Amino acid sequence: MKRNYSAFAENIPSYSGPKAARETHADLKQLSAIPGHIYTRPELQILPGQRRFSKMPWLVPMLELLPPTSIGHLKEWGLSTVFLLAKNYNKLVHVWESVTAMVELWHPQTNSFIFPEFEATILLEELEIMLGLPHYQRGEEMEISYTVEQINSWSILAYITTKKNDLYSMTSSMHVHLLPIAQWITSQCKRKTTNYTAIAKAAAICICGVILFPESDGAISFGNLSIIDSISEGMKIRQAVLCFLYAGLTSTALGSPFYGSVVALELWMGMHIQFRAAEDPNTEC
């Protein structure tokens, strides 16, 4: 059976030339025209969701106990930079005023920051460099197929532990909790067990949950758990990290809580944006 596109063709306006295209794009860039955008809320004092990004007192002590073999697995999976960022996470200071200033310029439809004279966005290639994430070589993408299956968090976590009490403490209705996983890692390391791969998988969940897929304090979604689990199987997750950050920027630009890799966002800001104090434009921040 052939599809009939005539019904759709009536709703597609014909191309009216470059001038009309520029005017249409200029209209699209009006952030003030987007309902609920925080650009129109100058009274906003705290970025929605920023209080979810607190320090993790359990993170560094757990990472310091990891056996060299487990650290070797993390490096083999392309998480060397993420591991380093996680070890120094409690030393990082998020400058939420700068993040808020950028979110006020975020356009949910174009996934870009709208400046008066230009647009800018976080590129996939930049994300690879900043976070040291592995990437596909040219031509490899066509050789890979993905099968979408229902996510079973317990089947993923079963590689770490099969004890029901542990699994119940690690999961809730919609999230996986990182603290119980870190506690399991700590107990395994102190007992000097040889479950090096299982320890590495659990550590990957913790460090990726904090650095790449933060959603709320010490918790990640089942979907992101599945993405992190695929790292050990050789899958590349750079697209998922960037999409999750894009979605988080859109969420907070429209007044909902922020989520996504704020570390990646601030690294990108440090590469491209120079902030100055509003009181004295000559003072660099």
URFENBEL-V759952 format. One line per field, one symbol per residue. ss: DSSP state (a for helix, b for strand, c for the rest). phi: phi as a letter, one per 20 degrees, with the letter a starting at -180 (. if undefined). psi: psi as a letter, one per 20 degrees, with the letter a starting at -180 (. if undefined). Layout:
# URFENBEL-V759952
ss=???
phi=???
psi=???
This chain:
# URFENBEL-V759952
ss=cccccaaaaccccccccaaaaaaaaaaaccaaaccccaaacccccccccaaaccccaaaaaaaacccaaaaaaaaacccaaaaaaaacaaaccccaaaaaaaaccbbccccbbbccccbbcccaaaaaaaacccccccccaaacccccccccaaaaaccccccaaaaaaabcccbbbaaaaaaaaaaaaacccccaaaaaaaaaaaaaaaaccccbccbbbaaaaaaaaaaaaccccaaaaaaaaaaaaaaaaccccccccaaaaaaaaaaacccbcccccccbc
phi=.efdeffeffeefffdofffffffffffffffeegnffgecfefdcfgnfffedfdfeffgfffeffgffffffffendgfffffffdffefdfefffffffffdedfeelbeeegdadbbeegfffgffdmefcffgnfgfeddddecfedfffffffebdfffffffeccfccdeegfffffggffffelfdeffffffffffffffeedcfcbgmbcefffffffffffenfedgfffffffgffffgffenefebofffffffffffcddecfffbgeefd
psi=pqqojhhhhhioqqpjrhghgggghhghinhiiopjpihjmiiphpppihiimrqnhigghghiipqhghhhgghhjkkggggghhhjgiiqopnhgggghghijpohhilrporhirqqrpqghgggghikqqqqqpihhiipqpporppohhhgihhgqjphgghhhiqahirpphghghhggghgghilrklggggggghhgghhhgghlpgrokqrrhghghghhigijjqpjgghgghhgghhggghhjjrqqrrnhggghggghhhpoqqphhniioq.
